[in-house]
Amino acid sequence: MIHRYDVIVVGGGMVGLATAAAIGRAGCRVAVLDSGAAPAPFDPDRPLQARVVALNRASEALLTRLHAWPRIQQWRCTPYSHMRVWDAGGHGEIHFSATELGQPNLGHIVENDVVQRALWEAVQGRDNVDWLGEAPLQRFAVDTREAIVTLDDGRVLTAPLLVGADGARSRVREAAGIAVRERDYGQRAIVAVVRIERHHDFTAWQRFLPHGVLAFLPLPEGHSAIVWSLRAALAEDMLALDDEAFRAALTDAAEARLGEVLWAGPRQSFPLVGRQARQYVKPRIALVGDAAHTIHPLAGQGVNLGFLDAAQLAEVVGAARRDLGSLAVLRRYERARAADNGLMLRLMEAFQAVFVNDLPPLAWLRNAGLSVADRLPPLKRLLMAVALGTADPALPELARPAGP
Ligand SMILES: Cc1cc2nc3c(=O)[nH]c(=O)nc-3n(C[C@H](O)[C@H](O)[C@H](O)COP(=O)(O)OP(=O)(O)OC[C@H]3O[C@@H](n4cnc5c(N)ncnc54)[C@H](O)[C@@H]3O)c2cc1C
């Protein structure tokens, strides 16, 4: 039997579900399929997870319009009101405060699977969006009118548009023959939940070190999530340490700013690779989220950019008068997103080059730079607007924060 849709979204991660919900909201009939099962219901007794994201204001606006944000707020998320960034090689430091910038907070730290479940429930609440779990995409065909997906169990789905939201190693991207610019940073990010001697004070702490970047992101009950990007060999050493030695290394890397690290949960690690697909679209195909781009996590922008892709694609598809999978329509999406994502990718690479480097002139420059920037309110406001995702006057409607 053939199931006909307007859009098939491959990948039910955070960005795929947001795309399905946003396109569904625009009135289209959508199928979203994932190789995994449905995300588990939220359980308040479940231990805190180490995979977290810092969601900015634009993401909050989108998730609110998709009816996922109230669930996230009710379940588990931590707003942060300060951000402190300092350098290992001197006294340079910059401090952002929500009050100083006239903001209620600077963003929220949320576990990935809380976001995913909230979006999944939002999708379940729409009768024009079908979730198909445990349905890995193996192959698809594209003809002049539609994309045709055949699932392992023999079901056939067709739609004028197929969206690849299937992550960094996207099968859709590969099968569509879309090349990708890739840059291996030679680093791994170690993540874990930790408890520190002093309360995090609802502050995101970040220290630049010659060998990488260490962030402590606030979680409930005084816990923090660490994201520690390190040269790959050093990361292997840190992963091999016993618990006590790892906590001591962390305390040391953070200059004990928050006191001693008293407890650390299981560690996971991820290779860091910057990627940008050379094309985001082809006739009947569009890529969103990590399938289109991955960036260094140092500024916590990855999924925030992916959510903007989702909002923009939904806007373009919703406004299409005729064939929503035609190249003419999809190019509007690509024009709006590819340059912005590429700019953020290059910006993070430039940061990396300047900050994760122990050449003395650079150490002096960044210390001076941090201190000077800290004393320039207009510059701080601009930096924060970029981080909050509100700097772009052409934000897609769905991701525009509501006015005062
Ligand atoms: C250490 C670390 C810290 C980070 N911190 C932040 C942060 O603070 N803020 C931020 O904005 N971003 C952050 N990111 C980035 C963020 O985690 C990613 O950008 C985000 O998870 C990407 O979501 P996605 O839905 O595009 O892809 P994924 O989460 O990879 O989801 C892809 C989905 O597709 C499914 N899939 C794959 N192949 C198939 C197939 N063939 N058929 C069907 N389904 C398939 C998978 O099962 C999965 O559910 C961080 C990343 C790392 C590594």
The ligand as a Gaussian input file, in Angstrom:
#p B3LYP/6-31G(d) Opt

LIG

0 1
 C       29.488000      17.594000      23.088000
 C       28.440000      18.353000      22.366000
 C       27.811000      19.438000      22.974000
 C       26.837000      20.168000      22.310000
 N       26.260000      21.244000      22.907000
 C       25.340000      21.984000      22.254000
 C       24.730000      23.142000      22.853000
 O       24.991000      23.515000      23.993000
 N       23.822000      23.860000      22.113000
 C       23.488000      23.495000      20.853000
 O       22.691000      24.203000      20.218000
 N       24.038000      22.404000      20.263000
 C       24.943000      21.635000      20.920000
 N       25.488000      20.537000      20.328000
 C       25.029000      20.138000      18.989000
 C       23.710000      19.368000      19.026000
 O       23.804000      18.291000      19.952000
 C       23.386000      18.852000      17.630000
 O       23.442000      19.927000      16.727000
 C       21.991000      18.224000      17.586000
 O       21.912000      17.111000      18.441000
 C       21.648000      17.781000      16.161000
 O       20.320000      17.341000      16.114000
 P       19.762000      16.647000      14.797000
 O       18.340000      16.327000      15.095000
 O       20.102000      17.454000      13.587000
 O       20.628000      15.303000      14.639000
 P       20.677000      14.012000      15.581000
 O       20.479000      14.346000      16.991000
 O       21.913000      13.281000      15.190000
 O       19.388000      13.159000      15.126000
 C       19.364000      12.397000      13.943000
 C       18.215000      11.397000      14.039000
 O       18.134000      10.710000      12.796000
 C       17.948000       9.322000      13.029000
 N       18.501000       8.598000      11.866000
 C       19.803000       8.536000      11.471000
 N       19.900000       7.797000      10.345000
 C       18.637000       7.394000      10.039000
 C       18.098000       6.604000       8.970000
 N       18.863000       6.068000       8.005000
 N       16.766000       6.374000       8.954000
 C       15.947000       6.901000       9.927000
 N       16.411000       7.654000      10.937000
 C       17.743000       7.900000      10.987000
 C       18.693000       9.052000      14.346000
 O       18.156000       7.906000      14.994000
 C       18.426000      10.338000      15.124000
 O       17.261000      10.251000      15.921000
 C       26.473000      19.801000      20.974000
 C       27.088000      18.708000      20.345000
 C       28.062000      17.991000      21.026000
 C       28.739000      16.824000      20.342000

